[in-house]
Amino acid sequence: MSAPTARRSAKDRLSGVWALKGYKREWLRHDVVAGAALFALLVPAGMAYAQAAGLPPVTGLYATVVPLLVYAVVGPSRILVLGPDSALAPLIAAAVIPLAAGSSEKSVALAGLLAVLVGVIMLAGSALKLGTITGLLSKPIRLGYLNGIALLVALSQLPAFLGIEADGDIWQKLAKVTTGILTGGVNVAALLLGVGSLALIWIPKLLKWKVPGVLFAVVGSCVATAVLGLHHHVKVTGILPQGLPMPALGGLGWADALTLLPAAAGIALMAFADTGVLSQTLAAKEGKRVSGNREMAALGAANAATGLLGGFPVSGSTSRTPVAVDAGAKSQMTGVVGSVLVLAFMLLAPGVTEYLPSATLAAVVIAAAIALADPAGVRRLLSLSRSESVVMLAAFLGVLTVGVLQGIVVAIALALLDFVRRAWDPYRTELGAEEGLPGYHDLERHPDGERVPGLLILRFDAPLFFGNGQVLAEFVREQLDEAPDEASDDISHVILAAEPITGIDTTALDDLVTLDEWLARKGVDLVFAELKGPVKDKLLHLGTAARFTPDHFFPTIGAAVRALRRE
């Protein structure tokens, strides 16, 4: 390996370390301040999302510290905060809780294994250059998924928010919450703490304060609980275990890994989709780009590391990253400072959470879920496209009914079917000339246009494949049959405006040959205009060079018209 190649390879693997070579001393003050501001959000958010995933709150801190440190070493983005995410919480819970059988230790181990599998999948995807695979998650799917997740996450936190004991899946929890409300089982103290926490989270945001409202909510609820003695009446987090993140994968086997693999693949897809969008958005603001494959590898390394050290799957955070940016962060040193402060908190002050109400953590998650929802995007899509709205609705209902991952699979399948449907029955039209307007235009959209005497110019807006070869052939036949008698007798050539045709398979080729033979019997030649080079090469490679000779291909419609009119 040459020296420049070796340096480039090292830079790709250790992007964060490499960036430190260009670190400016004046950035340190900004990164320390931003890291301190970030710390105020990291602790409550990490604990809240762990609770939402059905895991002990301390695992949320492990899943906060480890990814930030790992990403600072290998991450390609200058500023990106990784950590637990509200959108992933229900996926983790759905994968882990049924297998844990009520054991907290087993659930932590399974969540760690899940994160390791997610990391391995992402690292393999990066090695295979699959950084663009998130294209499967179209905008309608993401809208339906995110709004479904937002509702699911918010509903899952109602028991803690209302102080009602409830376990099981989301519908079992809702049934118990409904029963509790109807029978007067709501814990008024927990409800007041939850509502107050929501108010303290939202008011600073409405007033556009720099300090995150979550800090006010956590401090305020802890003080109120301690002073008023509410910890005797509401469920509290309690004192956190003191110590550093440690391995917690005991008691698992290959059977557990195989069972979790499908969920890990779905989580990897969703986590990278969210992180990739956030990463590219941040880079675009600076006029830069971030390699999707490098981002996938860095996120995979962070997930594998946090899984090995007691955490659970993580992704880029759309709530904490803006806090770091707004606080003046200059580099990944911000995340390092934030993670060091979280570690210090875990080692020196784990007792602070003794009076932290579960209702407050539920309020943190509910606020994040509401921020995740995008009703404006839903309304816009409903007004723009009926078929894409169906895909969005399928993703939304699928997430709520059959499960998060299953709902996404159903929505992707519907989106692919919609794509095939549009390719199966594409737009096709006849082109003509309009006086005073250069070029050749759709006669349906330009009724003043006229056919070119002796020529039939047709356009077919799709690749040719087994599903639409007959559609093209039938379209050409119909256009010839429907032409006025005096015009059809004079037609000597059919010009296929082939610029939209980006591919052809053998079945469509057979249909094309059959069409050419039918036209030949009527004394009409089939020629191509604007056919792309690779498609032409494939057409000839499939054995039609003798049939479609060089005089059957023209660079433009205009060139074809001029040449054939001269004939």
SVG drawing of the C-alpha trace seen along z (x, -y; Angstrom):
<svg xmlns="http://www.w3.org/2000/svg" viewBox="-65 -34 69 55">
<polyline fill="none" stroke="black" stroke-width="0.4" points="0.0,0.0 1.4,-3.4 2.0,-6.0 -0.8,-8.4 -3.2,-5.4 -2.2,-4.3 -2.7,-7.9 -6.1,-8.1 -7.1,-4.7 -6.1,-5.8 -8.0,-9.1 -11.1,-7.1 -10.9,-4.8 -10.0,-7.4 -11.7,-10.5 -12.1,-12.1 -8.4,-11.6 -7.3,-12.9 -9.4,-16.0 -7.7,-16.8 -4.6,-17.5 -6.3,-20.6 -7.9,-21.5 -7.7,-25.2 -6.9,-26.2 -9.7,-28.9 -12.3,-26.2 -11.7,-24.6 -13.7,-27.2 -16.6,-26.8 -16.5,-23.0 -16.3,-23.0 -19.3,-25.4 -21.3,-23.4 -20.4,-20.1 -21.6,-21.5 -24.9,-22.6 -25.2,-19.2 -24.6,-17.4 -27.8,-19.0 -29.8,-17.1 -27.8,-13.9 -28.6,-12.5 -32.4,-12.9 -32.8,-12.0 -30.6,-8.9 -32.5,-7.7 -35.9,-8.5 -35.3,-6.7 -34.0,-3.7 -37.2,-3.6 -39.2,-3.9 -37.2,-0.8 -38.2,1.1 -34.6,1.1 -33.1,-0.2 -32.4,-4.0 -28.7,-3.6 -28.3,-1.7 -29.3,-4.9 -26.3,-6.6 -24.0,-3.8 -25.6,-4.2 -24.8,-7.9 -21.2,-7.8 -19.7,-5.1 -21.1,-6.1 -20.0,-9.7 -16.4,-8.7 -16.2,-6.1 -17.7,-8.5 -15.2,-11.2 -12.5,-8.8 -14.0,-7.4 -16.9,-9.7 -16.7,-11.6 -19.1,-14.4 -17.6,-17.5 -20.5,-17.9 -23.0,-15.0 -24.4,-13.8 -25.1,-10.0 -27.1,-8.4 -30.4,-6.8 -33.3,-7.9 -37.1,-7.9 -37.7,-6.5 -35.6,-3.4 -37.1,-2.8 -40.2,-0.9 -38.2,1.2 -35.8,2.2 -38.6,2.9 -40.5,5.1 -37.3,7.1 -36.1,7.5 -39.1,7.6 -40.7,10.8 -37.4,12.7 -36.5,11.3 -39.4,12.9 -39.5,10.2 -35.8,10.4 -34.1,7.1 -30.6,8.6 -31.7,10.6 -33.3,7.6 -30.0,5.6 -28.0,8.5 -30.4,8.9 -30.3,5.1 -26.5,5.2 -26.5,8.1 -29.0,6.3 -26.7,3.3 -23.7,5.5 -25.7,7.1 -26.7,3.7 -23.1,2.6 -21.9,5.7 -24.6,5.2 -23.6,1.6 -19.9,2.4 -20.7,5.1 -22.9,2.7 -20.2,0.1 -17.7,2.7 -20.1,3.6 -20.7,-0.1 -24.4,0.0 -24.5,-3.5 -27.3,-4.3 -29.6,-1.5 -31.7,-3.9 -33.2,-5.0 -35.7,-2.2 -37.2,-4.5 -39.0,-7.0 -40.5,-10.2 -44.0,-8.7 -42.6,-5.7 -40.6,-7.9 -43.6,-10.2 -45.9,-7.3 -43.2,-5.6 -42.2,-8.7 -45.8,-9.7 -46.7,-6.2 -43.7,-5.9 -44.5,-9.3 -48.0,-8.1 -46.8,-4.7 -44.0,-6.2 -46.4,-8.8 -49.0,-6.2 -46.4,-3.8 -45.5,-6.5 -49.1,-7.1 -48.9,-4.5 -45.8,-6.2 -47.2,-9.7 -50.4,-8.9 -48.8,-6.8 -50.7,-3.6 -49.0,-0.2 -49.2,1.4 -47.0,3.9 -47.3,6.0 -47.5,4.7 -48.9,1.2 -52.5,2.4 -52.4,4.1 -50.9,1.0 -53.7,-1.1 -56.4,1.2 -55.0,1.0 -54.7,-2.8 -58.3,-3.0 -59.4,-0.9 -57.3,-3.0 -58.9,-6.2 -62.4,-4.9 -61.9,-3.4 -60.1,-6.4 -56.7,-4.7 -54.8,-7.7 -52.0,-8.9 -52.7,-12.6 -49.2,-13.4 -47.6,-11.6 -50.0,-13.4 -49.2,-16.8 -45.5,-16.1 -45.8,-14.9 -47.9,-17.9 -45.6,-20.3 -42.6,-18.7 -44.1,-19.1 -44.8,-22.7 -41.2,-23.3 -39.9,-21.5 -42.1,-23.5 -42.1,-27.0 -38.3,-27.7 -38.7,-26.4 -41.6,-28.8 -39.6,-31.6 -36.5,-30.6 -34.3,-30.3 -30.8,-28.9 -31.1,-26.5 -33.0,-23.3 -36.3,-23.0 -35.5,-19.4 -33.0,-20.7 -35.7,-22.8 -38.1,-19.9 -35.7,-17.4 -34.4,-19.8 -37.8,-21.1 -39.4,-17.7 -36.6,-16.4 -36.8,-19.4 -40.5,-19.1 -40.4,-15.4 -37.8,-15.7 -39.3,-18.8 -42.9,-17.5 -42.0,-13.9 -43.7,-12.7 -41.2,-9.9 -43.5,-8.0 -46.4,-8.4 -45.0,-8.2 -42.5,-5.9 -39.0,-7.3 -35.9,-6.3 -33.9,-5.8 -30.1,-5.9 -28.2,-4.8 -25.6,-2.0 -22.2,-3.7 -19.5,-2.7 -18.4,-2.7 -20.0,-1.0 -19.2,2.7 -19.9,5.8 -23.3,7.3 -23.8,10.0 -23.8,13.0 -26.2,15.9 -26.8,15.5 -26.3,17.9 -26.3,18.2 -30.1,18.9 -30.6,15.4 -28.5,13.8 -30.4,15.6 -33.8,14.5 -32.7,10.9 -31.1,10.7 -34.2,9.6 -34.9,6.8 -31.3,5.8 -31.5,5.4 -34.5,3.2 -33.0,1.1 -29.8,0.7 -31.8,-0.5 -33.8,-3.0 -30.8,-4.2 -28.7,-4.8 -31.5,-6.5 -32.0,-9.1 -28.3,-9.5 -27.5,-9.9 -30.1,-12.6 -28.9,-14.5 -25.2,-14.1 -25.7,-15.3 -27.9,-18.2 -25.2,-19.4 -22.5,-19.0 -24.5,-20.9 -24.7,-24.0 -20.9,-24.2 -20.9,-23.4 -19.5,-19.9 -20.5,-16.3 -20.1,-13.3 -19.5,-9.8 -22.5,-7.6 -20.3,-4.5 -18.0,-6.1 -21.0,-7.3 -22.4,-3.8 -19.1,-2.4 -18.8,-4.9 -22.3,-4.4 -21.7,-0.6 -18.6,-0.9 -20.4,-3.1 -23.3,-0.6 -21.0,2.4 -19.0,0.7 -22.0,-0.4 -23.5,3.1 -20.4,4.6 -20.5,2.2 -24.0,2.4 -25.8,0.1 -28.4,0.6 -28.8,-0.5 -28.3,-4.3 -28.5,-6.7 -27.8,-10.3 -30.0,-12.6 -32.1,-15.2 -32.9,-16.8 -29.4,-16.9 -27.4,-17.7 -29.1,-21.1 -28.4,-21.9 -24.7,-21.4 -24.8,-23.4 -26.7,-26.3 -24.3,-26.3 -21.4,-27.0 -19.9,-23.5 -16.9,-23.5 -15.9,-19.8 -16.6,-16.3 -14.7,-17.5 -18.1,-18.7 -19.3,-15.1 -16.2,-14.1 -16.8,-16.9 -20.4,-15.9 -19.6,-12.2 -16.9,-12.9 -19.4,-15.0 -21.9,-12.1 -19.2,-9.8 -18.4,-12.2 -22.1,-12.3 -22.3,-8.5 -19.2,-8.2 -19.7,-11.2 -23.4,-11.9 -25.5,-8.8 -27.7,-9.6 -29.1,-12.8 -31.7,-10.6 -33.1,-9.3 -36.0,-11.8 -36.4,-11.8 -40.0,-10.8 -40.7,-8.3 -43.5,-10.7 -40.9,-13.3 -38.9,-10.8 -42.2,-9.9 -42.8,-13.6 -39.3,-13.9 -40.2,-11.0 -43.7,-12.4 -42.2,-15.8 -39.7,-14.1 -42.4,-12.1 -44.5,-15.1 -41.5,-16.9 -41.0,-13.8 -44.4,-14.0 -44.9,-15.9 -48.6,-16.7 -47.7,-19.5 -45.8,-17.0 -48.7,-14.6 -51.1,-17.3 -48.8,-18.3 -48.4,-14.8 -52.1,-14.2 -52.6,-17.2 -49.9,-16.1 -50.1,-12.4 -52.9,-9.8 -50.7,-6.7 -47.9,-8.0 -50.4,-8.9 -51.6,-5.3 -48.0,-4.2 -47.7,-6.7 -50.9,-5.5 -49.8,-1.9 -46.6,-2.6 -48.5,-4.6 -51.2,-1.9 -48.6,0.9 -46.5,-0.5 -49.5,-0.8 -51.1,2.6 -48.8,5.3 -45.6,4.0 -42.9,1.4 -40.6,3.5 -43.5,5.4 -45.2,2.1 -42.1,0.8 -41.7,3.9 -45.4,3.7 -44.9,0.0 -41.7,0.7 -43.5,3.5 -46.3,1.2 -43.9,-1.5 -42.1,1.0 -45.5,2.2 -46.5,-1.4 -43.2,-1.9 -43.8,1.3 -47.4,0.2 -46.2,-3.1 -43.5,-1.4 -46.1,1.2 -48.5,-1.4 -46.3,-4.5 -47.3,-7.7 -47.1,-7.5 -48.0,-10.0 -47.7,-11.1 -45.4,-14.1 -45.9,-16.8 -44.6,-20.2 -46.1,-23.5 -45.5,-26.6 -43.2,-29.1 -42.2,-26.5 -38.9,-24.7 -38.8,-20.9 -41.5,-18.3 -44.2,-18.2 -46.9,-16.2 -50.0,-16.6 -52.3,-16.0 -50.8,-19.0 -50.3,-21.0 -53.5,-20.7 -52.4,-23.3 -49.5,-21.0 -49.5,-19.0 -48.3,-15.6 -45.2,-15.5 -46.4,-14.2 -45.3,-10.6 -44.0,-10.1 -45.5,-8.9 -43.5,-10.2 -44.2,-8.4 -42.8,-8.7 -42.8,-5.9 -41.8,-7.1 -40.4,-4.0 -37.7,-1.4 -38.7,1.6 -39.1,4.8 -41.2,7.9 -44.2,6.1 -44.6,3.3 -43.1,4.5 -46.6,5.6 -48.0,2.2 -45.6,0.4 -46.4,2.7 -50.1,2.2 -49.7,-1.6 -47.9,-1.7 -50.6,0.4 -53.4,-1.7 -51.8,-4.9 -51.4,-3.6 -54.9,-2.2 -56.4,-5.5 -54.5,-7.7 -56.8,-9.2 -57.0,-7.0 -55.2,-9.5 -52.4,-9.9 -52.0,-6.2 -51.5,-5.3 -48.6,-7.8 -46.8,-6.8 -43.4,-5.3 -41.7,-5.4 -42.5,-5.2 -40.0,-7.3 -39.7,-6.1 -38.5,-9.0 -36.5,-6.8 -34.8,-9.2 -36.9,-8.0 -36.1,-4.4 -33.3,-3.6 -33.2,0.2 -34.5,3.3 -34.8,7.0 -35.1,10.0 -38.8,10.3 -39.3,6.7 -36.8,7.2 -39.0,10.1 -42.0,7.8 -40.0,5.1 -38.9,7.5 -42.5,8.8 -43.7,5.2 -41.0,4.4 -42.1,7.5 -45.7,6.3 -44.8,2.8 -42.6,4.2 -45.6,6.1 -47.4,2.8 -44.5,1.2 -43.5,-0.9 -39.9,-1.1 -39.3,-1.5 -36.4,-3.8 -35.1,-5.2 -34.2,-8.8 -32.2,-9.8 -31.7,-6.2 -29.1,-6.1 -25.7,-4.5 -25.8,-1.7 -29.4,-0.8 -28.4,-0.7 -25.4,1.4 -27.6,3.9 -30.2,3.9 -27.6,4.8 -25.8,7.2 -29.0,9.2 -28.8,10.2 -30.7,7.4 -27.7,5.8 -28.9,7.2 -32.4,5.9 -31.6,2.5 -28.8,1.3 -27.0,-2.1 -29.5,-3.9 -32.2,-3.0 -30.7,-5.3 -30.6,-9.1 -29.2,-11.4 -32.3,-13.6 -35.9,-13.6 -35.1,-16.6 -32.2,-14.7 -34.5,-11.8 -37.3,-14.0 -34.8,-15.8 -33.2,-12.6 -36.5,-10.7 -38.2,-13.6 -35.3,-13.8 -35.9,-10.1"/>
</svg>
